[in-house]
């Protein structure tokens, strides 16, 4: 079915740094917070209770068929497990709380003064001026009808990555493809998501421990709207894909490893074909690395953002991406030059436009963000477009094809040598990867 979008817009400018959050298992009460976490080996005869007694922690992910479990640990349990590891194992105990950060740095609305209009809607101000689009236009996403991508403000960026030709090459527009967006949740009532979300059984909030992954908070919360925007960018690229909203981030953007792990586990269990992780950590994480490995072993593609420190210190999990089953994504401007905030490096697979990318924000508004968080869902959407078509290449070669068909931007980024190499070309990727 074609989707009608009646967007409302509010503009403002501010700078923010996000830290991504996580949560816990499918419970009806807010999940516990653990200061430490670990991935431990389990055998076919093990039970969760036996493993908890053995290590002194609480099982938050249980995967005996893959021979591992993830534990949440108290200070005491972490000490016990570390002692066991020192005695002859290779089990790592990792800090859990606020280990990950979102890769969106600039928002057009965070921290700005607001007022409420006569209709009860919040109006965001920038320099004393607010612009609201309400009922003034309708965009139909149906085989290229209307504005390609659905948001005219992004037309230059979408032309840069060849989205119009990609839509012509992929007329299913991602139909039947389930994309998990692990983030701050989404505004479930936003008009952009009506008819585009997975059913209630395929949604979960790992922050509150309930099945309603609503993007919560207010304008003063640095993480508010991040997941809504990321999910909206996926749909601008692949408008007929199905978004699986999984909330693993708090309104202030903070988050824990255990929640990210549980969110990935949920996505795999509920049939996601692609997972978008617009988040990263400067610390090494065996837990998240194992969860991503598990996802890819089930045939799920994982796309993550590279971070916004502007240097060559790519955050995990993007720095561990292999370019075959997992991809790390950085940001370029509209001239294909590395964004000043984007991390870069030899292991970075591909770049995409990540500056002033417009998308939905809570309250049925539209606004823009900048960051590698915005570049990653463009790549995720491109993968969804391909998966919605008959493939010319083997599924295991799909991500490598995306990288191989990307545009060489090294001549425009000579200062970075081989550390900034390719920019997403959705049209070239679709034409190489799918059958006519």
Residue pairs with C-beta under 8 A, 6 or more apart in sequence:
1 195
2 140
2 141
2 142
2 145
3 140
3 141
3 142
3 194
3 195
3 196
3 239
3 240
4 138
4 139
4 140
4 191
5 138
5 139
5 140
5 141
5 150
5 191
5 192
6 134
6 135
6 137
6 138
6 191
7 133
7 137
7 139
7 151
7 191
7 192
7 360
7 364
7 365
7 366
8 121
8 132
8 133
8 134
8 363
8 364
8 365
8 366
9 131
9 132
9 133
9 365
9 366
9 367
10 108
10 109
10 122
10 123
10 124
10 130
10 131
10 132
10 361
10 365
10 366
10 367
11 108
11 109
11 124
11 126
11 129
11 130
11 131
11 367
11 368
12 108
12 109
12 112
12 124
12 125
12 126
12 367
13 106
13 108
13 126
14 106
14 107
14 108
14 109
14 110
14 111
14 112
15 105
15 106
16 104
16 105
16 106
16 107
16 110
16 111
16 222
17 101
17 105
17 222
17 308
18 101
18 102
18 103
18 104
18 105
18 222
18 223
18 226
18 253
18 371
18 373
19 98
19 100
19 101
19 102
19 222
19 223
19 252
19 253
19 254
19 255
20 100
20 101
20 102
20 183
20 184
20 223
20 248
20 249
20 253
20 254
20 255
20 260
20 278
20 279
20 280
21 98
21 100
21 184
21 207
21 223
21 248
21 249
21 250
21 252
21 253
21 254
21 255
21 256
21 259
22 100
22 206
22 207
22 248
22 249
22 255
22 256
22 257
22 258
22 259
22 260
22 261
22 262
22 263
23 31
23 205
23 206
23 207
23 208
23 209
23 247
23 248
23 255
23 256
23 258
23 259
23 262
23 263
24 31
24 32
24 60
24 72
24 206
24 209
24 258
24 259
24 262
25 31
25 60
25 206
25 209
25 262
26 204
26 209
26 211
26 266
27 209
28 209
28 210
29 209
30 207
30 208
30 209
31 206
31 207
31 209
31 259
32 58
32 72
33 96
33 97
33 256
34 57
34 58
34 60
34 72
34 73
34 74
34 96
34 97
34 256
34 258
35 73
35 74
35 75
35 78
35 95
35 96
35 97
36 72
36 73
36 74
36 75
36 77
36 78
36 93
36 94
36 95
36 96
37 60
37 70
37 71
37 72
37 73
37 93
37 94
37 96
37 256
37 257
37 258
37 261
37 287
38 55
38 57
38 70
38 71
38 73
38 78
38 81
38 91
38 92
38 93
38 94
38 286
38 287
39 68
39 69
39 70
39 71
39 91
39 92
39 286
39 287
39 290
40 51
40 55
40 68
40 69
40 70
40 71
40 81
40 91
41 67
41 68
41 91
42 51
42 62
42 63
42 64
42 67
42 68
42 69
43 64
43 67
44 64
46 64
48 59
48 62
48 69
51 59
51 69
51 71
52 58
52 59
52 71
55 71
55 73
55 77
55 80
55 81
55 84
56 73
56 74
56 76
56 77
56 80
56 81
57 71
57 72
57 73
57 74
57 77
57 78
57 81
58 71
58 72
58 73
59 69
59 70
59 71
60 70
60 71
60 72
60 258
60 261
60 262
61 69
61 70
61 261
61 262
61 265
61 291
62 69
63 69
63 265
63 294
66 294
66 297
68 290
68 294
70 258
70 261
70 262
70 265
70 287
70 290
70 291
71 77
71 81
72 96
72 258
73 81
73 93
73 96
78 93
81 91
81 93
82 93
84 91
85 91
85 92
85 93
92 286
94 257
94 283
94 284
94 285
94 286
94 287
95 257
95 283
96 256
96 257
96 258
97 256
98 254
98 255
98 256
99 255
99 256
99 257
99 281
99 283
99 285
100 255
100 256
100 257
100 260
100 279
100 280
100 281
101 253
101 279
101 280
101 281
101 307
101 315
102 183
102 184
102 223
102 226
102 249
102 253
102 278
102 279
102 371
102 373
103 278
103 279
103 280
103 305
103 306
103 307
103 308
103 315
103 371
103 372
103 373
103 376
104 226
104 229
104 230
104 278
104 308
104 369
104 370
104 371
104 372
104 373
104 374
105 308
105 341
105 370
105 371
106 341
106 356
106 369
106 370
106 371
107 222
107 225
107 367
107 368
107 369
107 370
108 124
108 126
108 356
108 367
108 368
108 369
109 124
109 219
109 225
109 361
109 365
109 367
110 219
110 220
110 221
110 222
110 224
110 225
111 219
111 220
111 222
112 124
112 125
112 126
112 219
113 125
114 122
114 123
114 124
114 125
114 219
115 122
115 123
115 125
116 122
116 123
117 123
117 132
121 132
121 134
121 363
121 364
122 219
122 363
123 130
123 132
124 130
124 219
124 365
124 367
132 365
133 366
139 146
139 147
139 150
139 151
140 146
141 150
141 173
141 235
141 239
141 240
143 167
143 171
143 173
144 164
144 167
144 168
144 171
147 155
148 155
148 158
148 163
148 164
148 167
149 155
149 158
149 163
149 236
149 237
150 192
150 235
150 236
150 239
151 236
151 358
151 359
151 366
153 358
153 366
153 368
154 236
154 357
154 358
156 334
157 334
157 353
157 357
158 164
158 236
160 334
160 336
160 353
160 423
161 352
161 353
161 378
161 382
161 423
161 424
161 425
161 426
161 427
162 425
162 426
162 427
162 428
163 237
163 426
163 427
164 427
165 426
165 427
165 430
165 431
166 382
166 385
166 426
166 427
166 429
166 430
167 173
167 385
169 389
169 427
169 430
169 431
169 434
169 436
170 385
170 386
170 388
170 389
170 430
170 434
172 240
172 388
172 389
173 238
173 239
173 240
173 241
173 385
173 388
174 237
174 238
174 239
174 240
174 241
174 381
174 384
174 385
174 387
174 388
175 240
175 241
175 388
176 242
176 388
177 238
177 241
177 242
177 273
177 274
177 384
177 387
177 388
178 198
178 202
178 241
178 242
178 244
178 270
178 271
178 272
178 273
178 274
179 234
179 238
179 241
179 242
179 243
179 244
179 272
179 273
179 274
179 275
179 276
179 380
179 381
179 384
180 244
180 246
180 263
180 266
180 267
180 270
180 272
180 274
180 275
180 276
181 227
181 230
181 231
181 234
181 243
181 244
181 245
181 246
181 276
181 377
182 246
182 248
182 260
182 263
182 264
182 267
182 275
182 276
182 277
182 279
183 226
183 227
183 230
183 231
183 245
183 246
183 247
183 248
183 249
183 276
183 278
183 279
184 215
184 216
184 217
184 223
184 224
184 225
184 226
184 227
184 228
184 247
184 249
184 250
184 251
184 253
185 205
185 207
185 213
185 214
185 215
185 216
185 227
185 228
185 245
185 246
185 247
185 249
186 193
186 197
186 213
186 214
186 215
186 227
186 228
186 231
186 243
186 245
187 193
187 214
187 215
187 225
187 228
187 360
187 361
187 362
187 363
187 364
188 197
188 212
188 213
188 214
188 245
189 364
190 228
190 232
190 360
190 362
190 363
190 364
191 364
192 232
192 235
192 360
193 231
193 232
193 235
193 243
193 360
196 235
196 239
196 241
196 242
196 243
197 203
197 242
197 243
197 244
197 245
198 242
198 243
198 244
198 245
198 270
200 211
201 211
201 270
202 244
202 270
202 271
203 211
203 212
203 213
203 244
203 245
203 246
204 210
204 211
204 213
204 246
204 247
204 263
204 266
205 211
205 212
205 213
205 214
205 247
206 246
206 247
206 248
206 259
206 262
206 263
206 266
207 247
207 248
207 249
207 250
207 259
208 247
213 245
213 246
213 247
214 247
215 224
215 225
215 226
215 227
215 228
215 247
215 362
216 224
216 251
217 223
217 224
217 251
217 252
218 224
218 251
221 251
221 252
221 253
222 252
222 253
223 249
223 250
223 251
223 252
223 253
223 254
224 251
224 362
225 361
225 362
225 367
225 369
226 249
226 253
226 278
226 369
226 373
227 245
227 247
227 249
228 359
228 360
228 361
228 362
229 357
229 359
229 360
229 361
229 367
229 369
229 373
229 374
230 276
230 278
230 359
230 373
230 374
230 376
230 377
231 243
231 245
231 360
231 377
232 359
232 360
233 357
233 359
233 374
233 377
233 378
233 381
234 241
234 243
234 276
234 377
234 380
234 381
234 384
235 241
235 243
235 381
236 359
236 381
237 377
237 378
237 380
237 381
237 382
237 384
237 385
237 426
238 381
238 382
238 384
238 385
238 388
240 388
241 381
241 384
241 385
241 388
244 267
244 270
244 272
246 263
246 266
246 267
248 255
248 259
248 260
248 262
248 263
249 255
249 259
249 279
255 279
257 281
257 285
257 287
257 288
258 287
260 277
260 279
260 288
260 291
261 287
261 288
261 291
264 275
264 288
264 291
264 292
264 294
264 295
265 291
265 294
267 275
267 295
267 300
268 294
268 295
268 298
268 300
272 300
273 299
273 300
273 301
273 384
273 387
274 300
274 301
274 302
274 303
274 380
274 383
274 384
274 387
275 295
275 300
275 301
275 302
275 303
276 303
276 304
276 376
276 377
276 380
277 302
277 303
277 304
277 305
277 317
277 376
278 304
278 305
278 371
278 372
278 373
278 374
278 376
278 377
279 304
279 305
279 373
280 304
280 305
280 306
280 307
280 314
280 315
280 316
280 317
280 318
281 288
281 315
281 316
281 317
282 307
282 313
282 315
282 316
283 316
284 316
285 316
285 317
288 316
288 317
289 316
289 317
289 320
292 302
292 317
292 320
292 326
295 302
296 302
296 325
296 326
299 395
301 325
301 326
301 327
301 383
301 398
301 399
302 317
302 321
302 325
302 326
302 327
303 326
303 327
303 329
303 376
303 377
303 379
303 380
303 383
304 317
304 318
304 321
304 326
304 327
304 328
304 329
304 376
305 315
305 318
305 328
305 329
305 330
305 371
305 372
305 373
305 375
305 376
306 314
306 315
306 318
306 319
306 328
306 329
306 330
306 331
306 342
306 343
306 344
306 345
306 348
306 372
307 313
307 314
307 315
307 318
307 342
307 343
307 372
308 341
308 342
308 343
308 371
308 372
309 315
309 341
309 343
310 340
310 341
310 342
310 343
311 343
311 344
312 343
312 344
312 345
312 419
313 343
313 345
314 328
314 330
314 343
314 344
314 345
314 347
314 348
315 343
317 326
317 328
318 328
318 329
318 348
319 328
319 345
319 347
320 326
320 328
321 327
321 328
321 347
321 349
323 349
323 399
323 400
323 403
324 396
324 397
324 399
324 400
325 396
325 399
326 399
327 349
327 350
327 379
327 399
327 402
327 403
328 347
328 348
328 349
328 350
329 348
329 349
329 350
329 351
329 352
329 372
329 375
329 376
329 378
329 379
329 424
330 338
330 339
330 342
330 343
330 344
330 348
330 350
330 351
330 352
330 354
330 372
330 375
330 420
331 338
331 339
331 341
331 342
331 351
331 352
331 353
331 354
331 355
331 370
331 371
331 372
331 374
331 375
332 338
332 339
332 342
332 351
332 352
332 353
332 354
332 375
332 409
332 420
332 423
333 339
333 353
333 355
334 353
334 355
335 412
336 351
336 407
336 409
336 412
336 413
336 423
337 409
337 412
337 413
338 344
338 351
338 413
338 416
338 420
339 354
339 355
339 370
339 372
341 370
341 371
341 372
342 351
342 354
342 372
342 375
343 372
344 416
344 419
344 420
345 419
346 418
346 419
348 419
348 420
348 421
349 403
349 422
350 379
350 402
350 403
350 406
350 422
350 423
350 424
351 375
351 409
351 420
351 422
351 423
351 424
352 375
352 376
352 378
352 379
352 423
352 424
353 374
353 375
353 378
354 370
354 371
354 372
354 373
354 374
354 375
355 370
355 374
356 368
356 370
357 368
357 369
357 370
357 374
358 366
358 367
358 368
359 366
359 367
359 368
359 369
359 374
360 366
361 367
378 424
378 426
379 402
379 424
382 402
382 424
382 426
382 429
382 430
383 398
383 399
383 402
385 426
385 430
386 398
386 402
386 429
386 430
386 433
386 434
387 398
389 430
389 434
389 435
390 434
390 435
391 398
391 433
391 434
391 435
392 432
392 433
392 434
392 435
393 401
393 432
393 433
398 433
401 429
401 432
401 433
402 424
402 429
402 433
403 422
404 432
405 425
405 428
405 429
405 431
405 432
405 433
406 422
406 423
406 424
406 425
406 428
406 429
407 422
407 423
407 424
407 425
407 428
408 421
408 422
409 420
409 421
409 422
409 423
410 418
410 420
410 421
413 420
